[in-house]
Amino acid sequence: MDNKPTVLDYLSQGFMIFGIAVLTLNIFCLLFGDSAQEISTIFTLGSAGLSVTTMLQFLLAIGITILFRFIFMTDILIKKMPLAVRVITMFAAAFLNIMVFVILCGWFPIDNLTAWIMFLISFAISCAVSTAVSLFKEKTENRKLAEALNKLKEEE
């Protein structure tokens, strides 16, 4: 059974990630927005929320990350690359993508070591959670397919 992703699959994934990012950022705005207002362009409105500029920046960053997923996690452009190398390369590309946005958009000061440490921790947690969810989803799908195959064999 070949389940090739469609453009709608990528759009739905992108908007799901965007929704989670905006929700998380708004929570951070409520908690830290006023104190971070002068430090980061993300918090220009303080605890009032996110600016349209910030949301569009995050939408673009997520869109680029989804493009990386298409490039590295399908066989359409890269044919023979082990899964582990694909995952590591995709996370590295996503990390570089976010670094570019941090620098170009002023998401946080590039000379602030604490900000970079917090970013690295949050990126590592995000990578671990997304990998765990993906593995769980794949395991669940494989189990369902195995059950369906066993049921089909029993019917024959």
Disulfide bonds with the S-S distance in Angstrom:
none
